[in-house]
Amino acid sequence: MLAEAVKYAAARLHGQGDPHGHLAQQVAIWARHKRHRAAWEPHLARCKALALASARTCPEDARRTALVLGSGLLLDVPLDELSALFQTVVLADMAFVPEVRAKAARLGNVETLEIDLTGRLDRLPGALAGPLPITLTEVGGPTGLAGLAGLAATLPGLDFAYSANLLSQLPLFALDALPPDMEQERQEELAAELVRQHLEGLKALGCPACLVTDVTERGLRQGAVDYEADLLFGVEPGLAGETWVWDMAPDGEAVRGLDVERVVLGVSNVRAATA
């Protein structure tokens, strides 16, 4: 806990804000990765390999800008290789620890962009005053599709995008911002819309877009399934790709006697992978 507090404080001292808790989440992930580096490595290696293989499909004369959505701590991002392949790499996330900013600076052609990829967090929960909306579109602000399209429009020569273990995480901070007495069904509708909009936004980009996302969580007790949870709020991605299991929280990390694993979907190019 002390190491986490020091890391969080260092980021804040370097000017990193944390209005919605993304920095705190990154520090928690950093600590969990330190505890379970060996268990996580196969998953992280597969993420990076898929993203790099996808990026290399871009013709050599179409390797101007690469965009990494949800770059986080770069655990699942082959940043050195992407930096060598593309003229510019843009890391997009809500927070960056000092080590990530320093690495971007060392590479020279990597930029960090603080951005809310839902386009909604600053509008919640105040925008929900009065009758509750049926969809997030009624909350106001750009849709996820328009948000990604708008971001892409600001990046000259966008030739590749990588959504890095982001899709299942997008709704979580929005859900935290909703009124606690909001109906569970309505909350899940809003979360599902954010998932759908990110998928549609990726499909609408005029370049190859690689997607890696966890889709299901399973709790195991002595090898038997204790529970199973849908991480995409009922949304079926409808994409053909690779799947693998991530040993996310070995016995004792979450609950004593419980191993938590996640099923991961990896798609090289969402525009070409509609099932």
C-alpha positions, 0 to 999 in steps of 0.5 A: 500500500505504501508503494501505491501511495508513493506512486500516486503522489508522484503522478500528482506532483508531476501535475496529473489530475484524477477527476474520475479516478483513472489515475488511482485505477492505474496505480492499482493495476500497477500494484496487481501486475507486480504481484502477478507478473508471471500469471499476467505475462502470457495475456500481455504478450498475446495482446502486444503480439496481436496489436503489432501483427495488425499494425504491420499489415499497414502498407509502408506508405500508410504508416503515418499516425497510430492511435492507442486507445486506453494506453494505460501503463503500456503493459499491453502496448508494444510501444517501441515497435509502434514508434519504429513503424509509424511516424507518430504514435498517439497514446490516448487515456484519461491519465498518465503516470510519469514513467509513461510520459518519460518514455514517450518523450525519450522515443521522440515521436510519441504523444500523450493525449488526455481524453475521456473516450466516453465523451460523457464523464464531465456531464454526469450525473448533473445532466441526468436532472429530471426524467432519466434518459433512456439512452446516453444520447439523451444525456447530451454531448457527442456519441461514442461514434462521433467522439472517435470520429472527431478524435480521428479527424484531429490526427493527420494521417491516422493509419492504425488504431488499437483499443487496448483492453478498454471496451469493458472498462469504458462504462465503469466510471460512468456507472460510478457517476450515476445516481445511486438510486437509479434503476439497475436496468437503466444503468445497464442500458447506459453501460451497454450503449457505451460498449456499442458506441465504442465498437461502432466507432472503431468500425467507422474509422477509415483505417485498420483498428485492432481490438483486445477486450475481456468479455467474460469473467469466471470465478473458480473454486478448485477448478469448478466454476463458482460464478460467471459474469458478462463484462460487456453488459449483454452486448455481443461484439459480433466479431471473429477473432482469437480468444484466450484466458487471462489468469487475472487474479490467482487464488487469494488476490480477490477472495481466499480460495477463488481464482478469477480468470477472464476470457479475452477476445482479440480482433486484428481488424474490426472492419474486416472481422464481422462474424 
